[in-house]
Amino acid sequence: MHSSLIGKIEKAKRYAQEPERVRFSSFEATFRGEHDEYVVSYSNNQWHCTCAFFAGWNVCSHTLALHRLLTPMLPRDAAPSGASASVTTA
Ligand SMILES: [Zn+2]
């Protein structure tokens, strides 16, 4: 393998240990809930989920779970509305 590519792979391994280097500006994901699959998206600081609960509350277990998973890689103010109880503030 080309030596410069080996260096890139080594760097990638280090980077992969530092998720705070990455900041999502938007994404869309399929979330497998207990009863069904939902599409969760995040864009322009706005969360969306296709589940019925989100439609009524603007927050749901799927958006909260993804926020928890991705916290190091999301803007500081990216918490879904109502998520403040589950997020430790600095
Ligand atoms: Zn949901």
PDB file of the backbone (N, CA, C, O) and the ligand in Angstrom, with CONECT records:
HET     ZN  A 101       1
ATOM      1  N   MET A   1       0.843  -1.204   0.000  1.00  0.00           N
ATOM      2  CA  MET A   1       0.000   0.000   0.000  1.00  0.00           C
ATOM      3  C   MET A   1       0.881   1.258   0.000  1.00  0.00           C
ATOM      4  O   MET A   1       1.952   1.263   0.607  1.00  0.00           O
ATOM      5  N   HIS A   2       0.450   2.281  -0.653  1.00  0.00           N
ATOM      6  CA  HIS A   2       1.206   3.537  -0.721  1.00  0.00           C
ATOM      7  C   HIS A   2       1.407   4.110   0.681  1.00  0.00           C
ATOM      8  O   HIS A   2       0.469   4.153   1.477  1.00  0.00           O
ATOM      9  N   SER A   3       2.620   4.545   0.977  1.00  0.00           N
ATOM     10  CA  SER A   3       2.925   4.960   2.347  1.00  0.00           C
ATOM     11  C   SER A   3       2.097   6.175   2.782  1.00  0.00           C
ATOM     12  O   SER A   3       1.733   6.284   3.953  1.00  0.00           O
ATOM     13  N   SER A   4       1.798   7.086   1.851  1.00  0.00           N
ATOM     14  CA  SER A   4       1.019   8.258   2.272  1.00  0.00           C
ATOM     15  C   SER A   4      -0.419   7.858   2.608  1.00  0.00           C
ATOM     16  O   SER A   4      -1.051   8.484   3.458  1.00  0.00           O
ATOM     17  N   LEU A   5      -0.930   6.836   1.959  1.00  0.00           N
ATOM     18  CA  LEU A   5      -2.276   6.365   2.298  1.00  0.00           C
ATOM     19  C   LEU A   5      -2.285   5.710   3.678  1.00  0.00           C
ATOM     20  O   LEU A   5      -3.251   5.838   4.430  1.00  0.00           O
ATOM     21  N   ILE A   6      -1.202   5.012   3.998  1.00  0.00           N
ATOM     22  CA  ILE A   6      -1.093   4.416   5.336  1.00  0.00           C
ATOM     23  C   ILE A   6      -1.164   5.511   6.393  1.00  0.00           C
ATOM     24  O   ILE A   6      -1.822   5.347   7.420  1.00  0.00           O
ATOM     25  N   GLY A   7      -0.481   6.632   6.139  1.00  0.00           N
ATOM     26  CA  GLY A   7      -0.534   7.760   7.069  1.00  0.00           C
ATOM     27  C   GLY A   7      -1.950   8.285   7.232  1.00  0.00           C
ATOM     28  O   GLY A   7      -2.367   8.623   8.339  1.00  0.00           O
ATOM     29  N   LYS A   8      -2.694   8.354   6.128  1.00  0.00           N
ATOM     30  CA  LYS A   8      -4.081   8.843   6.190  1.00  0.00           C
ATOM     31  C   LYS A   8      -4.949   7.909   7.016  1.00  0.00           C
ATOM     32  O   LYS A   8      -5.810   8.347   7.779  1.00  0.00           O
ATOM     33  N   ILE A   9      -4.707   6.616   6.851  1.00  0.00           N
ATOM     34  CA  ILE A   9      -5.512   5.638   7.602  1.00  0.00           C
ATOM     35  C   ILE A   9      -5.222   5.762   9.092  1.00  0.00           C
ATOM     36  O   ILE A   9      -6.136   5.697   9.915  1.00  0.00           O
ATOM     37  N   GLU A  10      -3.943   5.943   9.439  1.00  0.00           N
ATOM     38  CA  GLU A  10      -3.587   6.135  10.842  1.00  0.00           C
ATOM     39  C   GLU A  10      -4.259   7.379  11.412  1.00  0.00           C
ATOM     40  O   GLU A  10      -4.761   7.367  12.536  1.00  0.00           O
ATOM     41  N   LYS A  11      -4.261   8.452  10.624  1.00  0.00           N
ATOM     42  CA  LYS A  11      -4.898   9.695  11.062  1.00  0.00           C
ATOM     43  C   LYS A  11      -6.402   9.495  11.231  1.00  0.00           C
ATOM     44  O   LYS A  11      -7.004  10.004  12.177  1.00  0.00           O
ATOM     45  N   ALA A  12      -6.992   8.759  10.316  1.00  0.00           N
ATOM     46  CA  ALA A  12      -8.427   8.486  10.393  1.00  0.00           C
ATOM     47  C   ALA A  12      -8.768   7.728  11.671  1.00  0.00           C
ATOM     48  O   ALA A  12      -9.798   7.985  12.295  1.00  0.00           O
ATOM     49  N   LYS A  13      -7.907   6.799  12.054  1.00  0.00           N
ATOM     50  CA  LYS A  13      -8.150   6.048  13.299  1.00  0.00           C
ATOM     51  C   LYS A  13      -8.144   6.987  14.503  1.00  0.00           C
ATOM     52  O   LYS A  13      -8.964   6.845  15.411  1.00  0.00           O
ATOM     53  N   ARG A  14      -7.209   7.952  14.509  1.00  0.00           N
ATOM     54  CA  ARG A  14      -7.179   8.924  15.613  1.00  0.00           C
ATOM     55  C   ARG A  14      -8.424   9.804  15.576  1.00  0.00           C
ATOM     56  O   ARG A  14      -9.067  10.030  16.602  1.00  0.00           O
ATOM     57  N   TYR A  15      -8.755  10.296  14.392  1.00  0.00           N
ATOM     58  CA  TYR A  15      -9.929  11.157  14.259  1.00  0.00           C
ATOM     59  C   TYR A  15     -11.202  10.456  14.722  1.00  0.00           C
ATOM     60  O   TYR A  15     -12.080  11.070  15.329  1.00  0.00           O
ATOM     61  N   ALA A  16     -11.285   9.164  14.425  1.00  0.00           N
ATOM     62  CA  ALA A  16     -12.498   8.424  14.774  1.00  0.00           C
ATOM     63  C   ALA A  16     -12.705   8.331  16.285  1.00  0.00           C
ATOM     64  O   ALA A  16     -13.806   8.040  16.751  1.00  0.00           O
ATOM     65  N   GLN A  17     -11.632   8.583  17.050  1.00  0.00           N
ATOM     66  CA  GLN A  17     -11.740   8.605  18.508  1.00  0.00           C
ATOM     67  C   GLN A  17     -12.153   9.983  19.021  1.00  0.00           C
ATOM     68  O   GLN A  17     -12.332  10.168  20.225  1.00  0.00           O
ATOM     69  N   GLU A  18     -12.303  10.944  18.118  1.00  0.00           N
ATOM     70  CA  GLU A  18     -12.584  12.327  18.521  1.00  0.00           C
ATOM     71  C   GLU A  18     -13.810  12.854  17.771  1.00  0.00           C
ATOM     72  O   GLU A  18     -13.693  13.703  16.888  1.00  0.00           O
ATOM     73  N   PRO A  19     -14.992  12.334  18.139  1.00  0.00           N
ATOM     74  CA  PRO A  19     -16.211  12.698  17.391  1.00  0.00           C
ATOM     75  C   PRO A  19     -16.512  14.188  17.405  1.00  0.00           C
ATOM     76  O   PRO A  19     -17.212  14.689  16.525  1.00  0.00           O
ATOM     77  N   GLU A  20     -15.975  14.916  18.424  1.00  0.00           N
ATOM     78  CA  GLU A  20     -16.256  16.353  18.490  1.00  0.00           C
ATOM     79  C   GLU A  20     -15.623  17.120  17.324  1.00  0.00           C
ATOM     80  O   GLU A  20     -15.907  18.301  17.124  1.00  0.00           O
ATOM     81  N   ARG A  21     -14.773  16.448  16.566  1.00  0.00           N
ATOM     82  CA  ARG A  21     -14.224  17.095  15.370  1.00  0.00           C
ATOM     83  C   ARG A  21     -15.279  17.235  14.270  1.00  0.00           C
ATOM     84  O   ARG A  21     -15.143  18.050  13.358  1.00  0.00           O
ATOM     85  N   VAL A  22     -16.331  16.423  14.378  1.00  0.00           N
ATOM     86  CA  VAL A  22     -17.345  16.391  13.321  1.00  0.00           C
ATOM     87  C   VAL A  22     -18.596  17.117  13.802  1.00  0.00           C
ATOM     88  O   VAL A  22     -19.036  16.907  14.933  1.00  0.00           O
ATOM     89  N   ARG A  23     -19.175  17.968  12.956  1.00  0.00           N
ATOM     90  CA  ARG A  23     -20.426  18.618  13.323  1.00  0.00           C
ATOM     91  C   ARG A  23     -21.410  18.468  12.171  1.00  0.00           C
ATOM     92  O   ARG A  23     -21.203  19.006  11.084  1.00  0.00           O
ATOM     93  N   PHE A  24     -22.483  17.729  12.428  1.00  0.00           N
ATOM     94  CA  PHE A  24     -23.519  17.571  11.425  1.00  0.00           C
ATOM     95  C   PHE A  24     -24.268  18.880  11.241  1.00  0.00           C
ATOM     96  O   PHE A  24     -24.640  19.520  12.224  1.00  0.00           O
ATOM     97  N   SER A  25     -24.492  19.283  10.012  1.00  0.00           N
ATOM     98  CA  SER A  25     -25.383  20.408   9.749  1.00  0.00           C
ATOM     99  C   SER A  25     -26.777  19.897   9.406  1.00  0.00           C
ATOM    100  O   SER A  25     -27.772  20.580   9.644  1.00  0.00           O
ATOM    101  N   SER A  26     -26.841  18.699   8.848  1.00  0.00           N
ATOM    102  CA  SER A  26     -28.136  18.079   8.605  1.00  0.00           C
ATOM    103  C   SER A  26     -27.936  16.585   8.375  1.00  0.00           C
ATOM    104  O   SER A  26     -26.864  16.145   7.962  1.00  0.00           O
ATOM    105  N   PHE A  27     -28.977  15.820   8.648  1.00  0.00           N
ATOM    106  CA  PHE A  27     -28.929  14.401   8.319  1.00  0.00           C
ATOM    107  C   PHE A  27     -30.344  13.851   8.317  1.00  0.00           C
ATOM    108  O   PHE A  27     -31.276  14.489   8.807  1.00  0.00           O
ATOM    109  N   GLU A  28     -30.488  12.667   7.763  1.00  0.00           N
ATOM    110  CA  GLU A  28     -31.759  11.949   7.807  1.00  0.00           C
ATOM    111  C   GLU A  28     -31.428  10.497   8.095  1.00  0.00           C
ATOM    112  O   GLU A  28     -30.477   9.947   7.540  1.00  0.00           O
ATOM    113  N   ALA A  29     -32.216   9.877   8.965  1.00  0.00           N
ATOM    114  CA  ALA A  29     -31.926   8.505   9.352  1.00  0.00           C
ATOM    115  C   ALA A  29     -33.219   7.737   9.551  1.00  0.00           C
ATOM    116  O   ALA A  29     -34.248   8.306   9.916  1.00  0.00           O
ATOM    117  N   THR A  30     -33.154   6.449   9.308  1.00  0.00           N
ATOM    118  CA  THR A  30     -34.286   5.585   9.623  1.00  0.00           C
ATOM    119  C   THR A  30     -34.079   5.035  11.023  1.00  0.00           C
ATOM    120  O   THR A  30     -33.019   4.495  11.338  1.00  0.00           O
ATOM    121  N   PHE A  31     -35.095   5.177  11.857  1.00  0.00           N
ATOM    122  CA  PHE A  31     -35.013   4.739  13.248  1.00  0.00           C
ATOM    123  C   PHE A  31     -35.968   3.570  13.443  1.00  0.00           C
ATOM    124  O   PHE A  31     -37.168   3.701  13.200  1.00  0.00           O
ATOM    125  N   ARG A  32     -35.446   2.432  13.879  1.00  0.00           N
ATOM    126  CA  ARG A  32     -36.295   1.277  14.124  1.00  0.00           C
ATOM    127  C   ARG A  32     -36.796   1.342  15.562  1.00  0.00           C
ATOM    128  O   ARG A  32     -36.063   1.030  16.500  1.00  0.00           O
ATOM    129  N   GLY A  33     -38.057   1.754  15.724  1.00  0.00           N
ATOM    130  CA  GLY A  33     -38.649   1.832  17.048  1.00  0.00           C
ATOM    131  C   GLY A  33     -39.161   0.467  17.469  1.00  0.00           C
ATOM    132  O   GLY A  33     -38.882  -0.538  16.815  1.00  0.00           O
ATOM    133  N   GLU A  34     -39.913   0.433  18.567  1.00  0.00           N
ATOM    134  CA  GLU A  34     -40.410  -0.854  19.050  1.00  0.00           C
ATOM    135  C   GLU A  34     -41.523  -1.386  18.161  1.00  0.00           C
ATOM    136  O   GLU A  34     -41.698  -2.599  18.039  1.00  0.00           O
ATOM    137  N   HIS A  35     -42.285  -0.471  17.531  1.00  0.00           N
ATOM    138  CA  HIS A  35     -43.450  -0.905  16.763  1.00  0.00           C
ATOM    139  C   HIS A  35     -43.317  -0.669  15.268  1.00  0.00           C
ATOM    140  O   HIS A  35     -43.986  -1.329  14.473  1.00  0.00           O
ATOM    141  N   ASP A  36     -42.477   0.249  14.888  1.00  0.00           N
ATOM    142  CA  ASP A  36     -42.429   0.642  13.488  1.00  0.00           C
ATOM    143  C   ASP A  36     -41.106   1.347  13.215  1.00  0.00           C
ATOM    144  O   ASP A  36     -40.325   1.612  14.129  1.00  0.00           O
ATOM    145  N   GLU A  37     -40.873   1.641  11.948  1.00  0.00           N
ATOM    146  CA  GLU A  37     -39.693   2.430  11.591  1.00  0.00           C
ATOM    147  C   GLU A  37     -40.120   3.859  11.308  1.00  0.00           C
ATOM    148  O   GLU A  37     -41.182   4.097  10.733  1.00  0.00           O
ATOM    149  N   TYR A  38     -39.291   4.802  11.713  1.00  0.00           N
ATOM    150  CA  TYR A  38     -39.588   6.215  11.529  1.00  0.00           C
ATOM    151  C   TYR A  38     -38.402   6.888  10.859  1.00  0.00           C
ATOM    152  O   TYR A  38     -37.265   6.425  10.956  1.00  0.00           O
ATOM    153  N   VAL A  39     -38.685   7.967  10.193  1.00  0.00           N
ATOM    154  CA  VAL A  39     -37.615   8.748   9.578  1.00  0.00           C
ATOM    155  C   VAL A  39     -37.381   9.977  10.445  1.00  0.00           C
ATOM    156  O   VAL A  39     -38.266  10.817  10.609  1.00  0.00           O
ATOM    157  N   VAL A  40     -36.185  10.069  10.991  1.00  0.00           N
ATOM    158  CA  VAL A  40     -35.803  11.209  11.818  1.00  0.00           C
ATOM    159  C   VAL A  40     -34.856  12.074  10.992  1.00  0.00           C
ATOM    160  O   VAL A  40     -33.914  11.572  10.380  1.00  0.00           O
ATOM    161  N   SER A  41     -35.113  13.354  10.985  1.00  0.00           N
ATOM    162  CA  SER A  41     -34.221  14.247  10.251  1.00  0.00           C
ATOM    163  C   SER A  41     -33.856  15.452  11.109  1.00  0.00           C
ATOM    164  O   SER A  41     -34.566  15.817  12.046  1.00  0.00           O
ATOM    165  N   TYR A  42     -32.742  16.048  10.760  1.00  0.00           N
ATOM    166  CA  TYR A  42     -32.251  17.229  11.462  1.00  0.00           C
ATOM    167  C   TYR A  42     -31.685  18.169  10.407  1.00  0.00           C
ATOM    168  O   TYR A  42     -30.838  17.773   9.606  1.00  0.00           O
ATOM    169  N   SER A  43     -32.147  19.400  10.406  1.00  0.00           N
ATOM    170  CA  SER A  43     -31.678  20.382   9.431  1.00  0.00           C
ATOM    171  C   SER A  43     -31.995  21.775   9.944  1.00  0.00           C
ATOM    172  O   SER A  43     -33.064  22.000  10.512  1.00  0.00           O
ATOM    173  N   ASN A  44     -31.075  22.714   9.749  1.00  0.00           N
ATOM    174  CA  ASN A  44     -31.289  24.094  10.203  1.00  0.00           C
ATOM    175  C   ASN A  44     -31.713  24.154  11.662  1.00  0.00           C
ATOM    176  O   ASN A  44     -32.586  24.937  12.036  1.00  0.00           O
ATOM    177  N   ASN A  45     -31.075  23.309  12.490  1.00  0.00           N
ATOM    178  CA  ASN A  45     -31.385  23.307  13.913  1.00  0.00           C
ATOM    179  C   ASN A  45     -32.791  22.817  14.229  1.00  0.00           C
ATOM    180  O   ASN A  45     -33.266  22.989  15.352  1.00  0.00           O
ATOM    181  N   GLN A  46     -33.455  22.216  13.268  1.00  0.00           N
ATOM    182  CA  GLN A  46     -34.815  21.719  13.472  1.00  0.00           C
ATOM    183  C   GLN A  46     -34.820  20.190  13.360  1.00  0.00           C
ATOM    184  O   GLN A  46     -34.249  19.615  12.434  1.00  0.00           O
ATOM    185  N   TRP A  47     -35.475  19.560  14.323  1.00  0.00           N
ATOM    186  CA  TRP A  47     -35.649  18.114  14.289  1.00  0.00           C
ATOM    187  C   TRP A  47     -37.000  17.788  13.688  1.00  0.00           C
ATOM    188  O   TRP A  47     -37.950  18.564  13.791  1.00  0.00           O
ATOM    189  N   HIS A  48     -37.068  16.624  13.059  1.00  0.00           N
ATOM    190  CA  HIS A  48     -38.369  16.139  12.617  1.00  0.00           C
ATOM    191  C   HIS A  48     -38.378  14.629  12.715  1.00  0.00           C
ATOM    192  O   HIS A  48     -37.359  13.974  12.498  1.00  0.00           O
ATOM    193  N   CYS A  49     -39.547  14.078  13.046  1.00  0.00           N
ATOM    194  CA  CYS A  49     -39.717  12.635  13.080  1.00  0.00           C
ATOM    195  C   CYS A  49     -41.093  12.328  12.533  1.00  0.00           C
ATOM    196  O   CYS A  49     -42.032  13.103  12.711  1.00  0.00           O
ATOM    197  N   THR A  50     -41.209  11.186  11.863  1.00  0.00           N
ATOM    198  CA  THR A  50     -42.482  10.838  11.236  1.00  0.00           C
ATOM    199  C   THR A  50     -43.439  10.131  12.207  1.00  0.00           C
ATOM    200  O   THR A  50     -44.535   9.748  11.799  1.00  0.00           O
ATOM    201  N   CYS A  51     -43.059   9.949  13.473  1.00  0.00           N
ATOM    202  CA  CYS A  51     -43.942   9.257  14.403  1.00  0.00           C
ATOM    203  C   CYS A  51     -45.087  10.173  14.850  1.00  0.00           C
ATOM    204  O   CYS A  51     -45.006  11.396  14.743  1.00  0.00           O
ATOM    205  N   ALA A  52     -46.144   9.551  15.346  1.00  0.00           N
ATOM    206  CA  ALA A  52     -47.331  10.316  15.734  1.00  0.00           C
ATOM    207  C   ALA A  52     -47.056  11.198  16.952  1.00  0.00           C
ATOM    208  O   ALA A  52     -47.602  12.296  17.058  1.00  0.00           O
ATOM    209  N   PHE A  53     -46.221  10.727  17.863  1.00  0.00           N
ATOM    210  CA  PHE A  53     -45.953  11.502  19.075  1.00  0.00           C
ATOM    211  C   PHE A  53     -45.289  12.835  18.731  1.00  0.00           C
ATOM    212  O   PHE A  53     -45.621  13.878  19.295  1.00  0.00           O
ATOM    213  N   PHE A  54     -44.350  12.777  17.798  1.00  0.00           N
ATOM    214  CA  PHE A  54     -43.655  14.013  17.428  1.00  0.00           C
ATOM    215  C   PHE A  54     -44.631  15.043  16.873  1.00  0.00           C
ATOM    216  O   PHE A  54     -44.497  16.240  17.130  1.00  0.00           O
ATOM    217  N   ALA A  55     -45.613  14.571  16.112  1.00  0.00           N
ATOM    218  CA  ALA A  55     -46.581  15.486  15.509  1.00  0.00           C
ATOM    219  C   ALA A  55     -47.287  16.318  16.571  1.00  0.00           C
ATOM    220  O   ALA A  55     -47.637  17.473  16.326  1.00  0.00           O
ATOM    221  N   GLY A  56     -47.498  15.735  17.756  1.00  0.00           N
ATOM    222  CA  GLY A  56     -48.205  16.449  18.797  1.00  0.00           C
ATOM    223  C   GLY A  56     -47.298  17.219  19.744  1.00  0.00           C
ATOM    224  O   GLY A  56     -47.708  18.229  20.315  1.00  0.00           O
ATOM    225  N   TRP A  57     -46.057  16.742  19.915  1.00  0.00           N
ATOM    226  CA  TRP A  57     -45.194  17.281  20.973  1.00  0.00           C
ATOM    227  C   TRP A  57     -43.924  17.954  20.460  1.00  0.00           C
ATOM    228  O   TRP A  57     -43.214  18.613  21.219  1.00  0.00           O
ATOM    229  N   ASN A  58     -43.642  17.786  19.172  1.00  0.00           N
ATOM    230  CA  ASN A  58     -42.418  18.370  18.609  1.00  0.00           C
ATOM    231  C   ASN A  58     -41.150  17.765  19.201  1.00  0.00           C
ATOM    232  O   ASN A  58     -40.058  18.310  19.040  1.00  0.00           O
ATOM    233  N   VAL A  59     -41.299  16.667  19.866  1.00  0.00           N
ATOM    234  CA  VAL A  59     -40.174  15.933  20.430  1.00  0.00           C
ATOM    235  C   VAL A  59     -40.656  14.498  20.615  1.00  0.00           C
ATOM    236  O   VAL A  59     -41.855  14.266  20.767  1.00  0.00           O
ATOM    237  N   CYS A  60     -39.755  13.553  20.605  1.00  0.00           N
ATOM    238  CA  CYS A  60     -40.151  12.147  20.783  1.00  0.00           C
ATOM    239  C   CYS A  60     -38.924  11.346  21.189  1.00  0.00           C
ATOM    240  O   CYS A  60     -37.806  11.861  21.202  1.00  0.00           O
ATOM    241  N   SER A  61     -39.148  10.078  21.519  1.00  0.00           N
ATOM    242  CA  SER A  61     -38.030   9.251  21.989  1.00  0.00           C
ATOM    243  C   SER A  61     -36.972   9.076  20.899  1.00  0.00           C
ATOM    244  O   SER A  61     -35.791   8.902  21.200  1.00  0.00           O
ATOM    245  N   HIS A  62     -37.393   9.121  19.637  1.00  0.00           N
ATOM    246  CA  HIS A  62     -36.433   8.891  18.547  1.00  0.00           C
ATOM    247  C   HIS A  62     -35.495  10.088  18.367  1.00  0.00           C
ATOM    248  O   HIS A  62     -34.283   9.922  18.225  1.00  0.00           O
ATOM    249  N   THR A  63     -36.069  11.295  18.374  1.00  0.00           N
ATOM    250  CA  THR A  63     -35.208  12.473  18.252  1.00  0.00           C
ATOM    251  C   THR A  63     -34.315  12.609  19.487  1.00  0.00           C
ATOM    252  O   THR A  63     -33.147  12.979  19.376  1.00  0.00           O
ATOM    253  N   LEU A  64     -34.871  12.309  20.662  1.00  0.00           N
ATOM    254  CA  LEU A  64     -34.072  12.408  21.887  1.00  0.00           C
ATOM    255  C   LEU A  64     -32.934  11.391  21.878  1.00  0.00           C
ATOM    256  O   LEU A  64     -31.816  11.697  22.293  1.00  0.00           O
ATOM    257  N   ALA A  65     -33.222  10.184  21.405  1.00  0.00           N
ATOM    258  CA  ALA A  65     -32.192   9.141  21.373  1.00  0.00           C
ATOM    259  C   ALA A  65     -31.086   9.510  20.393  1.00  0.00           C
ATOM    260  O   ALA A  65     -29.906   9.339  20.698  1.00  0.00           O
ATOM    261  N   LEU A  66     -31.458  10.015  19.219  1.00  0.00           N
ATOM    262  CA  LEU A  66     -30.439  10.396  18.244  1.00  0.00           C
ATOM    263  C   LEU A  66     -29.627  11.579  18.741  1.00  0.00           C
ATOM    264  O   LEU A  66     -28.422  11.659  18.503  1.00  0.00           O
ATOM    265  N   HIS A  67     -30.292  12.499  19.434  1.00  0.00           N
ATOM    266  CA  HIS A  67     -29.545  13.622  19.997  1.00  0.00           C
ATOM    267  C   HIS A  67     -28.502  13.121  20.999  1.00  0.00           C
ATOM    268  O   HIS A  67     -27.371  13.607  21.034  1.00  0.00           O
ATOM    269  N   ARG A  68     -28.905  12.141  21.811  1.00  0.00           N
ATOM    270  CA  ARG A  68     -27.954  11.590  22.784  1.00  0.00           C
ATOM    271  C   ARG A  68     -26.786  10.907  22.089  1.00  0.00           C
ATOM    272  O   ARG A  68     -25.632  11.060  22.489  1.00  0.00           O
ATOM    273  N   LEU A  69     -27.102  10.146  21.037  1.00  0.00           N
ATOM    274  CA  LEU A  69     -26.049   9.439  20.311  1.00  0.00           C
ATOM    275  C   LEU A  69     -25.064  10.405  19.661  1.00  0.00           C
ATOM    276  O   LEU A  69     -23.861  10.146  19.628  1.00  0.00           O
ATOM    277  N   LEU A  70     -25.575  11.507  19.149  1.00  0.00           N
ATOM    278  CA  LEU A  70     -24.775  12.374  18.290  1.00  0.00           C
ATOM    279  C   LEU A  70     -24.355  13.675  18.967  1.00  0.00           C
ATOM    280  O   LEU A  70     -23.770  14.543  18.319  1.00  0.00           O
ATOM    281  N   THR A  71     -24.643  13.825  20.257  1.00  0.00           N
ATOM    282  CA  THR A  71     -24.357  15.094  20.940  1.00  0.00           C
ATOM    283  C   THR A  71     -22.982  15.681  20.622  1.00  0.00           C
ATOM    284  O   THR A  71     -22.885  16.880  20.357  1.00  0.00           O
ATOM    285  N   PRO A  72     -21.906  14.870  20.638  1.00  0.00           N
ATOM    286  CA  PRO A  72     -20.598  15.488  20.361  1.00  0.00           C
ATOM    287  C   PRO A  72     -20.492  16.030  18.942  1.00  0.00           C
ATOM    288  O   PRO A  72     -19.620  16.848  18.648  1.00  0.00           O
ATOM    289  N   MET A  73     -21.379  15.572  18.063  1.00  0.00           N
ATOM    290  CA  MET A  73     -21.270  15.937  16.650  1.00  0.00           C
ATOM    291  C   MET A  73     -22.396  16.868  16.194  1.00  0.00           C
ATOM    292  O   MET A  73     -22.624  17.047  14.998  1.00  0.00           O
ATOM    293  N   LEU A  74     -23.094  17.455  17.168  1.00  0.00           N
ATOM    294  CA  LEU A  74     -24.168  18.384  16.822  1.00  0.00           C
ATOM    295  C   LEU A  74     -23.847  19.748  17.428  1.00  0.00           C
ATOM    296  O   LEU A  74     -23.122  19.833  18.419  1.00  0.00           O
ATOM    297  N   PRO A  75     -24.383  20.809  16.839  1.00  0.00           N
ATOM    298  CA  PRO A  75     -24.184  22.133  17.454  1.00  0.00           C
ATOM    299  C   PRO A  75     -24.682  22.112  18.902  1.00  0.00           C
ATOM    300  O   PRO A  75     -25.586  21.350  19.246  1.00  0.00           O
ATOM    301  N   ARG A  76     -24.086  22.953  19.739  1.00  0.00           N
ATOM    302  CA  ARG A  76     -24.407  22.994  21.163  1.00  0.00           C
ATOM    303  C   ARG A  76     -25.903  23.192  21.435  1.00  0.00           C
ATOM    304  O   ARG A  76     -26.449  22.640  22.391  1.00  0.00           O
ATOM    305  N   ASP A  77     -26.549  23.981  20.587  1.00  0.00           N
ATOM    306  CA  ASP A  77     -27.958  24.314  20.824  1.00  0.00           C
ATOM    307  C   ASP A  77     -28.896  23.405  20.034  1.00  0.00           C
ATOM    308  O   ASP A  77     -30.021  23.792  19.718  1.00  0.00           O
ATOM    309  N   ALA A  78     -28.433  22.200  19.717  1.00  0.00           N
ATOM    310  CA  ALA A  78     -29.216  21.316  18.849  1.00  0.00           C
ATOM    311  C   ALA A  78     -30.221  20.460  19.595  1.00  0.00           C
ATOM    312  O   ALA A  78     -30.897  19.637  18.977  1.00  0.00           O
ATOM    313  N   ALA A  79     -30.342  20.629  20.919  1.00  0.00           N
ATOM    314  CA  ALA A  79     -31.235  19.760  21.671  1.00  0.00           C
ATOM    315  C   ALA A  79     -32.672  19.903  21.176  1.00  0.00           C
ATOM    316  O   ALA A  79     -33.149  21.023  20.989  1.00  0.00           O
ATOM    317  N   PRO A  80     -33.374  18.774  20.959  1.00  0.00           N
ATOM    318  CA  PRO A  80     -34.788  18.866  20.580  1.00  0.00           C
ATOM    319  C   PRO A  80     -35.554  19.587  21.671  1.00  0.00           C
ATOM    320  O   PRO A  80     -35.169  19.514  22.838  1.00  0.00           O
ATOM    321  N   SER A  81     -36.615  20.273  21.328  1.00  0.00           N
ATOM    322  CA  SER A  81     -37.385  20.990  22.332  1.00  0.00           C
ATOM    323  C   SER A  81     -37.899  19.986  23.353  1.00  0.00           C
ATOM    324  O   SER A  81     -38.394  18.914  23.005  1.00  0.00           O
ATOM    325  N   GLY A  82     -37.770  20.361  24.623  1.00  0.00           N
ATOM    326  CA  GLY A  82     -38.192  19.451  25.673  1.00  0.00           C
ATOM    327  C   GLY A  82     -37.081  18.514  26.114  1.00  0.00           C
ATOM    328  O   GLY A  82     -37.267  17.707  27.025  1.00  0.00           O
ATOM    329  N   ALA A  83     -35.933  18.619  25.472  1.00  0.00           N
ATOM    330  CA  ALA A  83     -34.834  17.715  25.782  1.00  0.00           C
ATOM    331  C   ALA A  83     -33.992  18.210  26.945  1.00  0.00           C
ATOM    332  O   ALA A  83     -33.102  17.498  27.409  1.00  0.00           O
ATOM    333  N   SER A  84     -34.255  19.407  27.418  1.00  0.00           N
ATOM    334  CA  SER A  84     -33.384  19.998  28.424  1.00  0.00           C
ATOM    335  C   SER A  84     -33.281  19.118  29.672  1.00  0.00           C
ATOM    336  O   SER A  84     -32.245  19.108  30.337  1.00  0.00           O
ATOM    337  N   ALA A  85     -34.350  18.378  29.993  1.00  0.00           N
ATOM    338  CA  ALA A  85     -34.321  17.533  31.172  1.00  0.00           C
ATOM    339  C   ALA A  85     -33.328  16.394  31.002  1.00  0.00           C
ATOM    340  O   ALA A  85     -32.814  15.877  31.993  1.00  0.00           O
ATOM    341  N   SER A  86     -33.048  15.993  29.767  1.00  0.00           N
ATOM    342  CA  SER A  86     -32.180  14.846  29.545  1.00  0.00           C
ATOM    343  C   SER A  86     -30.762  15.256  29.184  1.00  0.00           C
ATOM    344  O   SER A  86     -29.898  14.404  28.982  1.00  0.00           O
ATOM    345  N   VAL A  87     -30.523  16.548  29.103  1.00  0.00           N
ATOM    346  CA  VAL A  87     -29.206  17.031  28.689  1.00  0.00           C
ATOM    347  C   VAL A  87     -28.576  17.802  29.843  1.00  0.00           C
ATOM    348  O   VAL A  87     -29.189  18.708  30.408  1.00  0.00           O
ATOM    349  N   THR A  88     -27.353  17.434  30.182  1.00  0.00           N
ATOM    350  CA  THR A  88     -26.656  18.176  31.219  1.00  0.00           C
ATOM    351  C   THR A  88     -26.110  19.464  30.637  1.00  0.00           C
ATOM    352  O   THR A  88     -25.403  19.452  29.629  1.00  0.00           O
ATOM    353  N   THR A  89     -26.438  20.562  31.268  1.00  0.00           N
ATOM    354  CA  THR A  89     -25.951  21.851  30.775  1.00  0.00           C
ATOM    355  C   THR A  89     -24.634  22.195  31.444  1.00  0.00           C
ATOM    356  O   THR A  89     -24.429  21.889  32.619  1.00  0.00           O
ATOM    357  N   ALA A  90     -23.775  22.808  30.727  1.00  0.00           N
ATOM    358  CA  ALA A  90     -22.440  23.136  31.237  1.00  0.00           C
ATOM    359  C   ALA A  90     -22.500  24.326  32.169  1.00  0.00           C
ATOM    360  O   ALA A  90     -21.472  24.749  32.696  1.00  0.00           O
TER     361      ALA A  90
HETATM  362 ZN    ZN A 101     -40.341   9.897  16.770  1.00  0.00          ZN2+
END
